[in-house]
């Protein structure tokens, strides 16, 4: 192996390690039964984006949902 190919492999390995670390850090909350079935907490798993979703920054968003009382909107 040449020095160039070794360097290329080292860079590729470093980039791969960073991507894996970034991906695993994004998964901060475990999925619970309430996330699936509770009508108030239910997550939408149909593959379509939520309506009214507004991104605040790279990891936070605001999402309007019908209030539990039936009048108005709760912002999550």
N, CA, C, O and CB atoms as a CASP TS submission, in Angstrom:
PFRMAT TS
TARGET T0000
AUTHOR 0000-0000-0000
METHOD Language model
MODEL 1
PARENT N/A
ATOM      1  N   UNK     1       0.840  -1.178   0.000  1.00  0.00           N
ATOM      2  CA  UNK     1       0.000   0.000   0.000  1.00  0.00           C
ATOM      3  C   UNK     1       0.885   1.240   0.000  1.00  0.00           C
ATOM      4  O   UNK     1       1.943   1.278   0.628  1.00  0.00           O
ATOM      5  CB  UNK     1      -0.956  -0.002   1.215  1.00  0.00           C
ATOM      6  N   UNK     2       0.437   2.208  -0.693  1.00  0.00           N
ATOM      7  CA  UNK     2       1.198   3.445  -0.738  1.00  0.00           C
ATOM      8  C   UNK     2       0.753   4.370   0.382  1.00  0.00           C
ATOM      9  O   UNK     2      -0.299   4.175   0.991  1.00  0.00           O
ATOM     10  CB  UNK     2       1.041   4.133  -2.100  1.00  0.00           C
ATOM     11  N   UNK     3       1.554   5.359   0.637  1.00  0.00           N
ATOM     12  CA  UNK     3       1.230   6.342   1.688  1.00  0.00           C
ATOM     13  C   UNK     3      -0.049   7.089   1.333  1.00  0.00           C
ATOM     14  O   UNK     3      -0.840   7.442   2.208  1.00  0.00           O
ATOM     15  CB  UNK     3       2.398   7.346   1.885  1.00  0.00           C
ATOM     16  N   UNK     4      -0.240   7.321   0.051  1.00  0.00           N
ATOM     17  CA  UNK     4      -1.438   8.045  -0.395  1.00  0.00           C
ATOM     18  C   UNK     4      -2.707   7.237  -0.107  1.00  0.00           C
ATOM     19  O   UNK     4      -3.701   7.795   0.357  1.00  0.00           O
ATOM     20  CB  UNK     4      -1.345   8.362  -1.903  1.00  0.00           C
ATOM     21  N   UNK     5      -2.682   5.950  -0.373  1.00  0.00           N
ATOM     22  CA  UNK     5      -3.869   5.129  -0.123  1.00  0.00           C
ATOM     23  C   UNK     5      -4.124   4.977   1.374  1.00  0.00           C
ATOM     24  O   UNK     5      -5.278   4.925   1.800  1.00  0.00           O
ATOM     25  CB  UNK     5      -3.711   3.747  -0.773  1.00  0.00           C
ATOM     26  N   UNK     6      -3.065   4.905   2.172  1.00  0.00           N
ATOM     27  CA  UNK     6      -3.233   4.849   3.621  1.00  0.00           C
ATOM     28  C   UNK     6      -3.854   6.141   4.150  1.00  0.00           C
ATOM     29  O   UNK     6      -4.733   6.111   5.012  1.00  0.00           O
ATOM     30  CB  UNK     6      -1.885   4.591   4.305  1.00  0.00           C
ATOM     31  N   UNK     7      -3.395   7.256   3.633  1.00  0.00           N
ATOM     32  CA  UNK     7      -3.948   8.555   4.041  1.00  0.00           C
ATOM     33  C   UNK     7      -5.416   8.658   3.645  1.00  0.00           C
ATOM     34  O   UNK     7      -6.241   9.149   4.415  1.00  0.00           O
ATOM     35  CB  UNK     7      -3.144   9.714   3.408  1.00  0.00           C
ATOM     36  N   UNK     8      -5.735   8.199   2.455  1.00  0.00           N
ATOM     37  CA  UNK     8      -7.115   8.230   1.971  1.00  0.00           C
ATOM     38  C   UNK     8      -8.023   7.379   2.863  1.00  0.00           C
ATOM     39  O   UNK     8      -9.138   7.788   3.189  1.00  0.00           O
ATOM     40  CB  UNK     8      -7.183   7.734   0.514  1.00  0.00           C
ATOM     41  N   UNK     9      -7.546   6.205   3.252  1.00  0.00           N
ATOM     42  CA  UNK     9      -8.327   5.330   4.139  1.00  0.00           C
ATOM     43  C   UNK     9      -8.514   5.960   5.520  1.00  0.00           C
ATOM     44  O   UNK     9      -9.588   5.856   6.112  1.00  0.00           O
ATOM     45  CB  UNK     9      -7.639   3.960   4.279  1.00  0.00           C
ATOM     46  N   UNK    10      -7.476   6.608   6.026  1.00  0.00           N
ATOM     47  CA  UNK    10      -7.568   7.257   7.332  1.00  0.00           C
ATOM     48  C   UNK    10      -8.592   8.384   7.308  1.00  0.00           C
ATOM     49  O   UNK    10      -9.379   8.526   8.244  1.00  0.00           O
ATOM     50  CB  UNK    10      -6.199   7.798   7.759  1.00  0.00           C
ATOM     51  N   UNK    11      -8.589   9.177   6.258  1.00  0.00           N
ATOM     52  CA  UNK    11      -9.558  10.273   6.137  1.00  0.00           C
ATOM     53  C   UNK    11     -10.962   9.713   6.009  1.00  0.00           C
ATOM     54  O   UNK    11     -11.886  10.211   6.653  1.00  0.00           O
ATOM     55  CB  UNK    11      -9.228  11.173   4.925  1.00  0.00           C
ATOM     56  N   UNK    12     -11.136   8.694   5.196  1.00  0.00           N
ATOM     57  CA  UNK    12     -12.454   8.070   5.025  1.00  0.00           C
ATOM     58  C   UNK    12     -12.964   7.493   6.344  1.00  0.00           C
ATOM     59  O   UNK    12     -14.143   7.635   6.667  1.00  0.00           O
ATOM     60  CB  UNK    12     -12.390   6.963   3.958  1.00  0.00           C
ATOM     61  N   UNK    13     -12.090   6.851   7.099  1.00  0.00           N
ATOM     62  CA  UNK    13     -12.483   6.297   8.402  1.00  0.00           C
ATOM     63  C   UNK    13     -12.885   7.394   9.375  1.00  0.00           C
ATOM     64  O   UNK    13     -13.854   7.235  10.118  1.00  0.00           O
ATOM     65  CB  UNK    13     -11.343   5.471   8.998  1.00  0.00           C
ATOM     66  N   UNK    14     -12.162   8.495   9.381  1.00  0.00           N
ATOM     67  CA  UNK    14     -12.486   9.615  10.277  1.00  0.00           C
ATOM     68  C   UNK    14     -13.839  10.222   9.916  1.00  0.00           C
ATOM     69  O   UNK    14     -14.641  10.518  10.802  1.00  0.00           O
ATOM     70  CB  UNK    14     -11.387  10.698  10.212  1.00  0.00           C
ATOM     71  N   UNK    15     -14.097  10.407   8.630  1.00  0.00           N
ATOM     72  CA  UNK    15     -15.377  10.963   8.189  1.00  0.00           C
ATOM     73  C   UNK    15     -16.516  10.019   8.556  1.00  0.00           C
ATOM     74  O   UNK    15     -17.559  10.467   9.032  1.00  0.00           O
ATOM     75  CB  UNK    15     -15.366  11.223   6.668  1.00  0.00           C
ATOM     76  N   UNK    16     -16.334   8.742   8.346  1.00  0.00           N
ATOM     77  CA  UNK    16     -17.357   7.758   8.691  1.00  0.00           C
ATOM     78  C   UNK    16     -17.640   7.763  10.191  1.00  0.00           C
ATOM     79  O   UNK    16     -18.797   7.694  10.606  1.00  0.00           O
ATOM     80  CB  UNK    16     -16.923   6.358   8.242  1.00  0.00           C
ATOM     81  N   UNK    17     -16.595   7.845  10.999  1.00  0.00           N
ATOM     82  CA  UNK    17     -16.778   7.884  12.457  1.00  0.00           C
ATOM     83  C   UNK    17     -17.552   9.123  12.878  1.00  0.00           C
ATOM     84  O   UNK    17     -18.391   9.042  13.776  1.00  0.00           O
ATOM     85  CB  UNK    17     -15.419   7.849  13.171  1.00  0.00           C
ATOM     86  N   UNK    18     -17.294  10.265  12.256  1.00  0.00           N
ATOM     87  CA  UNK    18     -18.031  11.490  12.572  1.00  0.00           C
ATOM     88  C   UNK    18     -19.501  11.385  12.186  1.00  0.00           C
ATOM     89  O   UNK    18     -20.375  11.836  12.927  1.00  0.00           O
ATOM     90  CB  UNK    18     -17.397  12.680  11.865  1.00  0.00           C
ATOM     91  N   UNK    19     -19.771  10.795  11.039  1.00  0.00           N
ATOM     92  CA  UNK    19     -21.159  10.636  10.599  1.00  0.00           C
ATOM     93  C   UNK    19     -21.922   9.722  11.542  1.00  0.00           C
ATOM     94  O   UNK    19     -23.061  10.022  11.899  1.00  0.00           O
ATOM     95  CB  UNK    19     -21.212  10.081   9.172  1.00  0.00           C
ATOM     96  N   UNK    20     -21.325   8.625  11.949  1.00  0.00           N
ATOM     97  CA  UNK    20     -21.979   7.689  12.863  1.00  0.00           C
ATOM     98  C   UNK    20     -22.211   8.350  14.214  1.00  0.00           C
ATOM     99  O   UNK    20     -23.280   8.186  14.802  1.00  0.00           O
ATOM    100  CB  UNK    20     -21.137   6.409  13.029  1.00  0.00           C
ATOM    101  N   UNK    21     -21.234   9.091  14.714  1.00  0.00           N
ATOM    102  CA  UNK    21     -21.379   9.774  16.007  1.00  0.00           C
ATOM    103  C   UNK    21     -22.483  10.817  15.939  1.00  0.00           C
ATOM    104  O   UNK    21     -23.266  10.937  16.881  1.00  0.00           O
ATOM    105  CB  UNK    21     -20.052  10.436  16.427  1.00  0.00           C
ATOM    106  N   UNK    22     -22.567  11.568  14.862  1.00  0.00           N
ATOM    107  CA  UNK    22     -23.599  12.608  14.701  1.00  0.00           C
ATOM    108  C   UNK    22     -24.982  11.970  14.619  1.00  0.00           C
ATOM    109  O   UNK    22     -25.933  12.485  15.207  1.00  0.00           O
ATOM    110  CB  UNK    22     -23.327  13.462  13.432  1.00  0.00           C
ATOM    111  N   UNK    23     -25.106  10.865  13.904  1.00  0.00           N
ATOM    112  CA  UNK    23     -26.393  10.189  13.754  1.00  0.00           C
ATOM    113  C   UNK    23     -26.877   9.622  15.076  1.00  0.00           C
ATOM    114  O   UNK    23     -28.054   9.758  15.410  1.00  0.00           O
ATOM    115  CB  UNK    23     -26.292   9.078  12.717  1.00  0.00           C
ATOM    116  N   UNK    24     -26.005   8.997  15.826  1.00  0.00           N
ATOM    117  CA  UNK    24     -26.424   8.406  17.095  1.00  0.00           C
ATOM    118  C   UNK    24     -26.736   9.476  18.133  1.00  0.00           C
ATOM    119  O   UNK    24     -27.560   9.235  19.015  1.00  0.00           O
ATOM    120  CB  UNK    24     -25.346   7.469  17.623  1.00  0.00           C
ATOM    121  N   UNK    25     -26.118  10.632  18.064  1.00  0.00           N
ATOM    122  CA  UNK    25     -26.404  11.717  19.007  1.00  0.00           C
ATOM    123  C   UNK    25     -27.787  12.311  18.754  1.00  0.00           C
ATOM    124  O   UNK    25     -28.394  12.858  19.674  1.00  0.00           O
ATOM    125  CB  UNK    25     -25.331  12.814  18.904  1.00  0.00           C
ATOM    126  N   UNK    26     -28.294  12.217  17.534  1.00  0.00           N
ATOM    127  CA  UNK    26     -29.593  12.789  17.209  1.00  0.00           C
ATOM    128  C   UNK    26     -30.739  11.987  17.811  1.00  0.00           C
ATOM    129  O   UNK    26     -31.839  12.519  17.960  1.00  0.00           O
ATOM    130  CB  UNK    26     -29.760  12.876  15.709  1.00  0.00           C
ATOM    131  N   UNK    27     -30.520  10.742  18.157  1.00  0.00           N
ATOM    132  CA  UNK    27     -31.553   9.881  18.709  1.00  0.00           C
ATOM    133  C   UNK    27     -31.542   9.986  20.226  1.00  0.00           C
ATOM    134  O   UNK    27     -30.912   9.178  20.908  1.00  0.00           O
ATOM    135  CB  UNK    27     -31.350   8.419  18.261  1.00  0.00           C
ATOM    136  N   UNK    28     -32.252  11.000  20.758  1.00  0.00           N
ATOM    137  CA  UNK    28     -32.174  11.297  22.170  1.00  0.00           C
ATOM    138  C   UNK    28     -33.335  10.738  22.982  1.00  0.00           C
ATOM    139  O   UNK    28     -33.211  10.614  24.201  1.00  0.00           O
ATOM    140  CB  UNK    28     -32.103  12.760  22.358  1.00  0.00           C
ATOM    141  N   UNK    29     -34.448  10.398  22.363  1.00  0.00           N
ATOM    142  CA  UNK    29     -35.620   9.970  23.106  1.00  0.00           C
ATOM    143  C   UNK    29     -36.071   8.599  22.620  1.00  0.00           C
ATOM    144  O   UNK    29     -36.174   8.362  21.416  1.00  0.00           O
ATOM    145  CB  UNK    29     -36.757  10.995  22.967  1.00  0.00           C
ATOM    146  N   UNK    30     -36.334   7.709  23.551  1.00  0.00           N
ATOM    147  CA  UNK    30     -36.848   6.393  23.203  1.00  0.00           C
ATOM    148  C   UNK    30     -38.332   6.476  22.882  1.00  0.00           C
ATOM    149  O   UNK    30     -39.054   7.276  23.478  1.00  0.00           O
ATOM    150  CB  UNK    30     -36.600   5.395  24.343  1.00  0.00           C
ATOM    151  N   UNK    31     -38.781   5.674  21.964  1.00  0.00           N
ATOM    152  CA  UNK    31     -40.190   5.601  21.597  1.00  0.00           C
ATOM    153  C   UNK    31     -40.939   4.808  22.667  1.00  0.00           C
ATOM    154  O   UNK    31     -40.503   3.727  23.062  1.00  0.00           O
ATOM    155  CB  UNK    31     -40.369   4.948  20.190  1.00  0.00           C
ATOM    156  N   UNK    32     -42.064   5.347  23.134  1.00  0.00           N
ATOM    157  CA  UNK    32     -42.868   4.670  24.146  1.00  0.00           C
ATOM    158  C   UNK    32     -44.214   4.270  23.562  1.00  0.00           C
ATOM    159  O   UNK    32     -44.574   4.695  22.464  1.00  0.00           O
ATOM    160  CB  UNK    32     -43.064   5.569  25.379  1.00  0.00           C
ATOM    161  N   UNK    33     -44.947   3.458  24.293  1.00  0.00           N
ATOM    162  CA  UNK    33     -46.301   3.056  23.874  1.00  0.00           C
ATOM    163  C   UNK    33     -47.203   4.292  23.782  1.00  0.00           C
ATOM    164  O   UNK    33     -48.037   4.385  22.882  1.00  0.00           O
ATOM    165  CB  UNK    33     -46.905   2.011  24.872  1.00  0.00           C
ATOM    166  N   UNK    34     -47.036   5.237  24.711  1.00  0.00           N
ATOM    167  CA  UNK    34     -47.835   6.471  24.656  1.00  0.00           C
ATOM    168  C   UNK    34     -47.574   7.263  23.380  1.00  0.00           C
ATOM    169  O   UNK    34     -48.496   7.865  22.829  1.00  0.00           O
ATOM    170  CB  UNK    34     -47.538   7.346  25.869  1.00  0.00           C
ATOM    171  N   UNK    35     -46.341   7.269  22.910  1.00  0.00           N
ATOM    172  CA  UNK    35     -46.029   7.968  21.668  1.00  0.00           C
ATOM    173  C   UNK    35     -46.814   7.383  20.496  1.00  0.00           C
ATOM    174  O   UNK    35     -47.119   8.090  19.535  1.00  0.00           O
ATOM    175  CB  UNK    35     -44.526   7.902  21.383  1.00  0.00           C
ATOM    176  N   UNK    36     -47.135   6.110  20.573  1.00  0.00           N
ATOM    177  CA  UNK    36     -47.819   5.438  19.478  1.00  0.00           C
ATOM    178  C   UNK    36     -49.336   5.513  19.602  1.00  0.00           C
ATOM    179  O   UNK    36     -50.022   5.758  18.610  1.00  0.00           O
ATOM    180  CB  UNK    36     -47.386   3.999  19.412  1.00  0.00           C
ATOM    181  N   UNK    37     -49.880   5.302  20.823  1.00  0.00           N
ATOM    182  CA  UNK    37     -51.320   5.132  20.965  1.00  0.00           C
ATOM    183  C   UNK    37     -52.070   6.261  21.681  1.00  0.00           C
ATOM    184  O   UNK    37     -53.264   6.429  21.434  1.00  0.00           O
ATOM    185  CB  UNK    37     -51.567   3.887  21.681  1.00  0.00           C
ATOM    186  N   UNK    38     -51.438   7.026  22.539  1.00  0.00           N
ATOM    187  CA  UNK    38     -52.127   8.083  23.273  1.00  0.00           C
ATOM    188  C   UNK    38     -52.596   9.167  22.301  1.00  0.00           C
ATOM    189  O   UNK    38     -51.778   9.710  21.558  1.00  0.00           O
ATOM    190  CB  UNK    38     -51.204   8.688  24.362  1.00  0.00           C
ATOM    191  N   UNK    39     -53.905   9.501  22.287  1.00  0.00           N
ATOM    192  CA  UNK    39     -54.403  10.486  21.321  1.00  0.00           C
ATOM    193  C   UNK    39     -53.787  11.876  21.501  1.00  0.00           C
ATOM    194  O   UNK    39     -53.722  12.640  20.539  1.00  0.00           O
ATOM    195  CB  UNK    39     -55.906  10.588  21.431  1.00  0.00           C
ATOM    196  N   UNK    40     -53.338  12.217  22.701  1.00  0.00           N
ATOM    197  CA  UNK    40     -52.744  13.534  22.935  1.00  0.00           C
ATOM    198  C   UNK    40     -51.262  13.568  22.569  1.00  0.00           C
ATOM    199  O   UNK    40     -50.764  14.599  22.116  1.00  0.00           O
ATOM    200  CB  UNK    40     -52.923  13.934  24.392  1.00  0.00           C
ATOM    201  N   UNK    41     -50.563  12.473  22.756  1.00  0.00           N
ATOM    202  CA  UNK    41     -49.122  12.436  22.503  1.00  0.00           C
ATOM    203  C   UNK    41     -48.768  11.737  21.204  1.00  0.00           C
ATOM    204  O   UNK    41     -47.601  11.702  20.812  1.00  0.00           O
ATOM    205  CB  UNK    41     -48.421  11.753  23.642  1.00  0.00           C
ATOM    206  N   UNK    42     -49.739  11.196  20.554  1.00  0.00           N
ATOM    207  CA  UNK    42     -49.516  10.324  19.411  1.00  0.00           C
ATOM    208  C   UNK    42     -48.602  10.939  18.346  1.00  0.00           C
ATOM    209  O   UNK    42     -48.799  12.076  17.916  1.00  0.00           O
ATOM    210  CB  UNK    42     -50.833   9.967  18.792  1.00  0.00           C
ATOM    211  N   UNK    43     -47.622  10.176  17.945  1.00  0.00           N
ATOM    212  CA  UNK    43     -46.728  10.588  16.862  1.00  0.00           C
ATOM    213  C   UNK    43     -47.314  10.129  15.539  1.00  0.00           C
ATOM    214  O   UNK    43     -47.940   9.072  15.464  1.00  0.00           O
ATOM    215  CB  UNK    43     -45.297  10.012  17.060  1.00  0.00           C
ATOM    216  N   UNK    44     -47.113  10.911  14.512  1.00  0.00           N
ATOM    217  CA  UNK    44     -47.620  10.591  13.189  1.00  0.00           C
ATOM    218  C   UNK    44     -46.548   9.806  12.434  1.00  0.00           C
ATOM    219  O   UNK    44     -45.474  10.334  12.148  1.00  0.00           O
ATOM    220  CB  UNK    44     -48.023  11.883  12.416  1.00  0.00           C
ATOM    221  N   UNK    45     -46.843   8.544  12.111  1.00  0.00           N
ATOM    222  CA  UNK    45     -45.877   7.680  11.434  1.00  0.00           C
ATOM    223  C   UNK    45     -46.267   7.377   9.994  1.00  0.00           C
ATOM    224  O   UNK    45     -45.812   6.377   9.439  1.00  0.00           O
ATOM    225  CB  UNK    45     -45.724   6.388  12.194  1.00  0.00           C
ATOM    226  N   UNK    46     -47.091   8.209   9.376  1.00  0.00           N
ATOM    227  CA  UNK    46     -47.552   7.896   8.027  1.00  0.00           C
ATOM    228  C   UNK    46     -46.587   8.349   6.929  1.00  0.00           C
ATOM    229  O   UNK    46     -46.833   8.092   5.750  1.00  0.00           O
ATOM    230  CB  UNK    46     -48.891   8.527   7.800  1.00  0.00           C
ATOM    231  N   UNK    47     -45.501   9.016   7.299  1.00  0.00           N
ATOM    232  CA  UNK    47     -44.512   9.419   6.309  1.00  0.00           C
ATOM    233  C   UNK    47     -44.733  10.790   5.719  1.00  0.00           C
ATOM    234  O   UNK    47     -43.898  11.267   4.950  1.00  0.00           O
ATOM    235  CB  UNK    47     -44.484   8.439   5.224  1.00  0.00           C
ATOM    236  N   UNK    48     -45.833  11.440   6.055  1.00  0.00           N
ATOM    237  CA  UNK    48     -46.099  12.788   5.559  1.00  0.00           C
ATOM    238  C   UNK    48     -45.663  13.806   6.612  1.00  0.00           C
ATOM    239  O   UNK    48     -45.785  13.552   7.811  1.00  0.00           O
ATOM    240  CB  UNK    48     -47.609  12.965   5.208  1.00  0.00           C
ATOM    241  N   UNK    49     -45.154  14.956   6.168  1.00  0.00           N
ATOM    242  CA  UNK    49     -44.731  15.967   7.141  1.00  0.00           C
ATOM    243  C   UNK    49     -45.927  16.539   7.900  1.00  0.00           C
ATOM    244  O   UNK    49     -47.040  16.607   7.378  1.00  0.00           O
ATOM    245  CB  UNK    49     -43.967  17.098   6.438  1.00  0.00           C
ATOM    246  N   UNK    50     -45.672  16.945   9.137  1.00  0.00           N
ATOM    247  CA  UNK    50     -46.734  17.540   9.950  1.00  0.00           C
ATOM    248  C   UNK    50     -47.095  18.904   9.381  1.00  0.00           C
ATOM    249  O   UNK    50     -46.217  19.649   8.945  1.00  0.00           O
ATOM    250  CB  UNK    50     -46.299  17.664  11.437  1.00  0.00           C
ATOM    251  N   UNK    51     -48.372  19.232   9.385  1.00  0.00           N
ATOM    252  CA  UNK    51     -48.791  20.534   8.894  1.00  0.00           C
ATOM    253  C   UNK    51     -48.549  21.581   9.972  1.00  0.00           C
ATOM    254  O   UNK    51     -48.755  21.321  11.158  1.00  0.00           O
ATOM    255  CB  UNK    51     -50.277  20.515   8.472  1.00  0.00           C
ATOM    256  N   UNK    52     -48.117  22.746   9.561  1.00  0.00           N
ATOM    257  CA  UNK    52     -47.881  23.831  10.489  1.00  0.00           C
ATOM    258  C   UNK    52     -46.555  23.753  11.214  1.00  0.00           C
ATOM    259  O   UNK    52     -46.285  24.566  12.098  1.00  0.00           O
ATOM    260  CB  UNK    52     -48.964  23.873  11.473  1.00  0.00           C
ATOM    261  N   UNK    53     -45.726  22.793  10.857  1.00  0.00           N
ATOM    262  CA  UNK    53     -44.435  22.608  11.518  1.00  0.00           C
ATOM    263  C   UNK    53     -43.515  23.773  11.162  1.00  0.00           C
ATOM    264  O   UNK    53     -43.361  24.104   9.987  1.00  0.00           O
ATOM    265  CB  UNK    53     -43.789  21.251  11.110  1.00  0.00           C
ATOM    266  N   UNK    54     -42.898  24.401  12.180  1.00  0.00           N
ATOM    267  CA  UNK    54     -41.961  25.497  11.960  1.00  0.00           C
ATOM    268  C   UNK    54     -40.668  25.204  12.716  1.00  0.00           C
ATOM    269  O   UNK    54     -40.692  25.018  13.933  1.00  0.00           O
ATOM    270  CB  UNK    54     -42.573  26.856  12.413  1.00  0.00           C
ATOM    271  N   UNK    55     -39.560  25.164  12.018  1.00  0.00           N
ATOM    272  CA  UNK    55     -38.270  24.885  12.656  1.00  0.00           C
ATOM    273  C   UNK    55     -37.753  26.140  13.336  1.00  0.00           C
ATOM    274  O   UNK    55     -37.705  27.207  12.724  1.00  0.00           O
ATOM    275  CB  UNK    55     -37.241  24.368  11.624  1.00  0.00           C
ATOM    276  N   UNK    56     -37.365  26.016  14.604  1.00  0.00           N
ATOM    277  CA  UNK    56     -36.807  27.124  15.377  1.00  0.00           C
ATOM    278  C   UNK    56     -35.290  27.180  15.155  1.00  0.00           C
ATOM    279  O   UNK    56     -34.739  28.251  14.901  1.00  0.00           O
ATOM    280  CB  UNK    56     -37.143  26.968  16.897  1.00  0.00           C
ATOM    281  N   UNK    57     -34.623  26.041  15.251  1.00  0.00           N
ATOM    282  CA  UNK    57     -33.203  25.909  14.934  1.00  0.00           C
ATOM    283  C   UNK    57     -32.975  24.476  14.461  1.00  0.00           C
ATOM    284  O   UNK    57     -33.940  23.789  14.126  1.00  0.00           O
ATOM    285  CB  UNK    57     -32.291  26.258  16.178  1.00  0.00           C
ATOM    286  N   UNK    58     -31.746  24.014  14.423  1.00  0.00           N
ATOM    287  CA  UNK    58     -31.435  22.693  13.870  1.00  0.00           C
ATOM    288  C   UNK    58     -32.065  21.535  14.632  1.00  0.00           C
ATOM    289  O   UNK    58     -32.247  20.463  14.056  1.00  0.00           O
ATOM    290  CB  UNK    58     -29.959  22.503  13.839  1.00  0.00           C
ATOM    291  N   UNK    59     -32.404  21.713  15.908  1.00  0.00           N
ATOM    292  CA  UNK    59     -32.911  20.587  16.680  1.00  0.00           C
ATOM    293  C   UNK    59     -34.226  20.865  17.402  1.00  0.00           C
ATOM    294  O   UNK    59     -34.677  20.026  18.182  1.00  0.00           O
ATOM    295  CB  UNK    59     -31.890  20.176  17.674  1.00  0.00           C
ATOM    296  N   UNK    60     -34.854  22.018  17.166  1.00  0.00           N
ATOM    297  CA  UNK    60     -36.115  22.353  17.837  1.00  0.00           C
ATOM    298  C   UNK    60     -37.138  22.865  16.817  1.00  0.00           C
ATOM    299  O   UNK    60     -36.797  23.562  15.862  1.00  0.00           O
ATOM    300  CB  UNK    60     -35.880  23.415  18.946  1.00  0.00           C
ATOM    301  N   UNK    61     -38.386  22.502  17.050  1.00  0.00           N
ATOM    302  CA  UNK    61     -39.453  22.962  16.167  1.00  0.00           C
ATOM    303  C   UNK    61     -40.682  23.338  16.989  1.00  0.00           C
ATOM    304  O   UNK    61     -40.820  22.940  18.146  1.00  0.00           O
ATOM    305  CB  UNK    61     -39.808  21.875  15.124  1.00  0.00           C
ATOM    306  N   UNK    62     -41.568  24.111  16.370  1.00  0.00           N
ATOM    307  CA  UNK    62     -42.859  24.452  16.970  1.00  0.00           C
ATOM    308  C   UNK    62     -43.933  23.807  16.105  1.00  0.00           C
ATOM    309  O   UNK    62     -43.863  23.852  14.877  1.00  0.00           O
ATOM    310  CB  UNK    62     -43.065  26.021  17.078  1.00  0.00           C
ATOM    311  N   UNK    63     -44.928  23.206  16.755  1.00  0.00           N
ATOM    312  CA  UNK    63     -45.969  22.489  16.019  1.00  0.00           C
ATOM    313  C   UNK    63     -47.311  22.741  16.685  1.00  0.00           C
ATOM    314  O   UNK    63     -47.474  22.432  17.865  1.00  0.00           O
ATOM    315  CB  UNK    63     -45.664  20.966  15.956  1.00  0.00           C
ATOM    316  N   UNK    64     -48.286  23.298  15.952  1.00  0.00           N
ATOM    317  CA  UNK    64     -49.607  23.524  16.531  1.00  0.00           C
ATOM    318  C   UNK    64     -50.417  22.233  16.552  1.00  0.00           C
ATOM    319  O   UNK    64     -50.405  21.463  15.591  1.00  0.00           O
ATOM    320  CB  UNK    64     -50.359  24.607  15.746  1.00  0.00           C
ATOM    321  N   UNK    65     -51.126  22.003  17.667  1.00  0.00           N
ATOM    322  CA  UNK    65     -51.981  20.826  17.791  1.00  0.00           C
ATOM    323  C   UNK    65     -53.263  21.277  18.484  1.00  0.00           C
ATOM    324  O   UNK    65     -53.234  22.170  19.330  1.00  0.00           O
ATOM    325  CB  UNK    65     -51.265  19.661  18.591  1.00  0.00           C
ATOM    326  N   UNK    66     -54.368  20.670  18.130  1.00  0.00           N
ATOM    327  CA  UNK    66     -55.642  21.013  18.758  1.00  0.00           C
ATOM    328  C   UNK    66     -55.548  20.838  20.266  1.00  0.00           C
ATOM    329  O   UNK    66     -55.045  19.824  20.749  1.00  0.00           O
ATOM    330  CB  UNK    66     -56.782  20.147  18.189  1.00  0.00           C
ATOM    331  N   UNK    67     -56.028  21.821  21.001  1.00  0.00           N
ATOM    332  CA  UNK    67     -55.952  21.784  22.463  1.00  0.00           C
ATOM    333  C   UNK    67     -56.788  20.630  23.019  1.00  0.00           C
ATOM    334  O   UNK    67     -57.790  20.236  22.423  1.00  0.00           O
ATOM    335  CB  UNK    67     -56.429  23.123  23.061  1.00  0.00           C
ATOM    336  N   UNK    68     -56.369  20.099  24.154  1.00  0.00           N
ATOM    337  CA  UNK    68     -57.078  18.997  24.781  1.00  0.00           C
ATOM    338  C   UNK    68     -58.502  19.397  25.159  1.00  0.00           C
ATOM    339  O   UNK    68     -59.402  18.557  25.167  1.00  0.00           O
ATOM    340  CB  UNK    68     -56.321  18.518  26.013  1.00  0.00           C
ATOM    341  N   UNK    69     -58.709  20.665  25.470  1.00  0.00           N
ATOM    342  CA  UNK    69     -60.039  21.159  25.832  1.00  0.00           C
ATOM    343  C   UNK    69     -60.929  21.339  24.630  1.00  0.00           C
ATOM    344  O   UNK    69     -62.141  21.509  24.767  1.00  0.00           O
ATOM    345  CB  UNK    69     -59.928  22.462  26.571  1.00  0.00           C
ATOM    346  N   UNK    70     -60.333  21.303  23.442  1.00  0.00           N
ATOM    347  CA  UNK    70     -61.133  21.437  22.227  1.00  0.00           C
ATOM    348  C   UNK    70     -61.253  22.867  21.733  1.00  0.00           C
ATOM    349  O   UNK    70     -61.749  23.099  20.631  1.00  0.00           O
ATOM    350  CB  UNK    70     -62.496  20.885  22.461  1.00  0.00           C
ATOM    351  N   UNK    71     -60.810  23.824  22.525  1.00  0.00           N
ATOM    352  CA  UNK    71     -60.882  25.222  22.078  1.00  0.00           C
ATOM    353  C   UNK    71     -59.474  25.794  21.976  1.00  0.00           C
ATOM    354  O   UNK    71     -58.777  25.929  22.982  1.00  0.00           O
ATOM    355  CB  UNK    71     -61.750  26.077  23.051  1.00  0.00           C
ATOM    356  N   UNK    72     -59.070  26.120  20.789  1.00  0.00           N
ATOM    357  CA  UNK    72     -57.753  26.704  20.595  1.00  0.00           C
ATOM    358  C   UNK    72     -56.700  25.701  20.165  1.00  0.00           C
ATOM    359  O   UNK    72     -57.005  24.592  19.725  1.00  0.00           O
ATOM    360  CB  UNK    72     -57.314  27.367  21.845  1.00  0.00           C
ATOM    361  N   UNK    73     -55.454  26.124  20.305  1.00  0.00           N
ATOM    362  CA  UNK    73     -54.316  25.344  19.835  1.00  0.00           C
ATOM    363  C   UNK    73     -53.260  25.298  20.922  1.00  0.00           C
ATOM    364  O   UNK    73     -52.993  26.299  21.586  1.00  0.00           O
ATOM    365  CB  UNK    73     -53.735  25.937  18.531  1.00  0.00           C
ATOM    366  N   UNK    74     -52.657  24.121  21.101  1.00  0.00           N
ATOM    367  CA  UNK    74     -51.476  23.966  21.954  1.00  0.00           C
ATOM    368  C   UNK    74     -50.259  23.956  21.047  1.00  0.00           C
ATOM    369  O   UNK    74     -50.264  23.292  20.010  1.00  0.00           O
ATOM    370  CB  UNK    74     -51.549  22.654  22.827  1.00  0.00           C
ATOM    371  N   UNK    75     -49.211  24.690  21.428  1.00  0.00           N
ATOM    372  CA  UNK    75     -47.976  24.686  20.649  1.00  0.00           C
ATOM    373  C   UNK    75     -46.973  23.765  21.299  1.00  0.00           C
ATOM    374  O   UNK    75     -46.656  23.925  22.478  1.00  0.00           O
ATOM    375  CB  UNK    75     -47.396  26.106  20.516  1.00  0.00           C
ATOM    376  N   UNK    76     -46.477  22.821  20.565  1.00  0.00           N
ATOM    377  CA  UNK    76     -45.480  21.870  21.064  1.00  0.00           C
ATOM    378  C   UNK    76     -44.132  22.224  20.486  1.00  0.00           C
ATOM    379  O   UNK    76     -43.142  21.552  20.773  1.00  0.00           O
ATOM    380  CB  UNK    76     -45.861  20.411  20.707  1.00  0.00           C
TER
END
